[in-house]
Amino acid sequence: MPPRRVVTGRSQEPRQRFAEELRLLRRQRGESLRQLGQALGWDASLFGKMENGQTIGGPEVAEALDQHHGTAGLLLTLWELAAGDPTQFKERYRRSTFLESEVLNPCHPQGRALVLGTVAWSSFISAVSQGKFTA
C-alpha cells in the first residue's frame, strides 16, 4: 500500500502537532498568550512553552484548553499521544525509558514481581508503623 499523503500540511509528530494545534486555536480566537493565561488561571509562559514544543503541560491543562476552545476532547487526545510518544525523549534516554516501562508493566514477569514486592514492602512498613511487628 502506498504511503498516505499529508492532507493538512501539519506535523505528523505527536508533540509538534499538539503545539501546532494549540497555537492555531489561540490565534483563531485572536487571543494573546497573556489573555489565555488570564482566562484559564495559568501563567502565560506555560502556554508559550507549550506552543513552542518545550513542554506539553499536564492533562488538567489540556482539559482546560479543550473547554476553553470547545474542542470536545481533541486537545486531551493529542496530549495523550504526545505524552506517550517515545521520540519525545532524547536519544540517550530512550532505551532506559523503554526498559522502565517494561518493568513497571504488571503483565511483564519482572513487573509482577516489582508490584508484588512493593505491595509486600508497603504492608510491612504499615505493620511496623502501627506497632504490629517488632524486631
C-alpha positions in Angstrom: 0.0 0.0 0.0 1.5 3.4 -0.9 2.1 5.8 2.0 -0.7 8.3 2.6 -0.1 11.8 1.6 -0.3 14.6 4.2 -3.5 16.4 3.8 -3.3 19.3 6.3 0.4 20.1 5.9 0.8 19.9 9.7 3.3 17.9 11.6 2.9 14.1 12.0 5.0 14.1 15.2 2.6 14.0 18.2 4.4 16.6 20.3 4.8 19.0 17.5 1.2 18.5 16.3 -0.1 19.3 19.8 1.9 22.5 19.8 0.7 23.5 16.4 -3.0 22.9 17.3 -2.6 25.0 20.4 -1.1 27.9 18.5 -3.7 27.6 15.7 -6.7 27.5 18.1 -5.4 30.5 20.1 -4.7 32.6 17.0 -8.2 31.7 15.5 -9.7 33.3 18.6 -7.5 36.3 18.4 -6.2 35.9 21.9 -2.7 36.7 23.2 -0.9 34.3 25.5 -1.5 36.7 28.3 -5.3 36.8 27.7 -5.3 33.0 27.5 -3.4 32.7 30.8 -5.8 35.1 32.5 -8.8 33.3 31.2 -7.6 29.9 32.4 -5.7 30.8 35.5 -2.2 29.7 34.5 0.9 31.7 33.7 1.1 32.8 30.0 4.7 31.5 29.9 3.3 27.9 30.2 1.2 28.3 27.1 4.1 29.9 25.3 6.3 26.9 26.1 3.5 24.5 25.1 3.1 26.3 21.7 6.9 26.1 21.2 7.0 22.4 22.0 9.2 22.9 25.1 6.6 21.2 27.3 3.2 19.6 26.9 1.9 20.6 30.3 -0.3 18.3 32.3 -3.6 16.6 31.4 -5.5 19.2 33.5 -4.1 22.0 31.3 -5.2 20.1 28.2 -8.7 19.6 29.6 -9.0 23.3 30.5 -7.8 24.2 26.9 -10.4 21.8 25.5 -13.2 23.5 27.4 -11.9 27.0 26.6 -11.7 26.3 22.8 -14.7 24.0 22.7 -12.7 21.1 21.1 -14.5 18.3 22.9 -11.5 16.2 23.9 -9.3 16.8 20.9 -6.5 18.5 22.8 -6.6 15.9 25.6 -6.3 13.2 22.9 -3.4 15.0 21.3 -1.8 15.5 24.7 -2.0 11.7 25.4 -0.4 10.9 22.1 2.4 13.5 22.8 2.9 12.1 26.3 3.2 8.5 25.1 5.5 9.3 22.2 8.9 7.7 22.9 10.6 10.1 20.5 9.9 12.9 22.9 12.9 11.7 25.0 16.4 12.4 24.0 18.1 9.5 22.2 20.3 8.7 25.2 17.3 8.3 27.5 15.0 6.2 25.1 16.4 2.8 26.0 16.1 3.3 29.7 12.6 4.8 29.3 11.6 1.7 27.3 13.1 -0.7 29.9 11.4 1.2 32.8 8.0 1.0 31.0 8.5 -2.8 30.6 9.4 -3.4 34.2 6.6 -1.3 35.5 4.1 -3.2 33.3 2.2 -5.6 35.6 1.8 -8.1 32.7 5.6 -8.3 32.4 7.2 -11.1 34.6 9.6 -8.7 36.4 6.8 -6.1 36.6 4.6 -8.5 38.6 7.5 -9.2 41.0 8.1 -5.5 41.4 4.4 -4.8 42.1 4.1 -7.7 44.5 7.4 -6.6 46.2 6.1 -3.1 46.5 2.8 -4.2 48.0 4.6 -6.5 50.4 7.0 -3.8 51.4 4.3 -1.2 52.0 2.3 -3.8 54.1 5.4 -4.4 56.2 6.0 -0.7 56.7 2.4 -0.2 57.6 2.6 -3.0 60.2 5.7 -1.6 61.7 4.3 1.9 62.0 1.2 0.5 63.7 3.2 -1.4 66.2 2.0 -4.8 64.9 5.6 -6.0 64.2 8.6 -5.6 66.3 12.1 -6.8 65.8 
